[in-house]
Structures are given as structure tokens and as C-alpha cells.
Amino acid sequence: MESTLGTDLGKVLPSVDRAMQQDQATFWQNWQPLQQRYLSLEFRQSLRSLLTTPTA
């Protein structure tokens, strides 16, 4: 948005900027447990096995 507006979003639309920053922080917090799950060796091995094992 800043590149489209050509200015600092916090100066032009401070409430929108705050809302976007808050949403970003919330999404990041929600992503962290998922990221840990997907990075775990056990999950990756399970997923690899699931993808490489043919089903009947």
C-alpha cells in the first residue's frame, strides 16, 4: 500500500496501519505452532511416507 500511495502508511492512514500491524502480529502468533509442527522431523517423515506410499 505504501508504494501505491507513495508515502508512509502510518502518516496517511494511521488507524489502517495499526490494524494491519496488529493483524500481522496475530497471524504470526497463529503461524508459530503450525510452523513448529511442519518443521518437526516426525511430521515430515510421516508426510513423506504418506506421499510415497500408494493407496489401494
N, C-alpha and C positions, 0 to 999 in steps of 0.2 A: 504494500500500500504506500509505503514511503516513497518508493521510486515512482509510482504513478502520480502521487501528489506533489512530488518534487520538494518535500520538506519533512521535517521531523514530525511524526505522527503524534507524539506526546505534546507538541506545541499546538497543533491544529485541532486535534480531537483527543484531548487528554482522557476523557471517560472511555472512549473506544480503546485507546492504548492500554489503559489499566485493565479493562475487561479481557483484552487479548492476552496480556501478560498473565493474568490470573488463570485463564483457560489453559494457557501453555503449561503453567506450573501444575495444574490439576491433571492434565493429560500425562505429563511427565511422571507424576507420582503414581498414576494408574498403570503406566507402562513398566515401571521398575519391576514389580513382581512377575509380570509376563516375560520380561527380558531375562530375568534370572532363570525362569523355567526353561525358556528356549535355549539358553546357553549351557544348561546342565548337560553333562556327558550322558547321563542315563536317558534323558528325553531325546537327545539327538540320536543315540543308538536305537532307541525304540522307534523313532520316526524313520530312520534309515531301514530298519528291519521291515517295518510296515510297507514302505515304498518298494522294497526289493523282493518281497515275498508275494508270489502270485496267489490270488484267491480263487476259490472254486466257484 
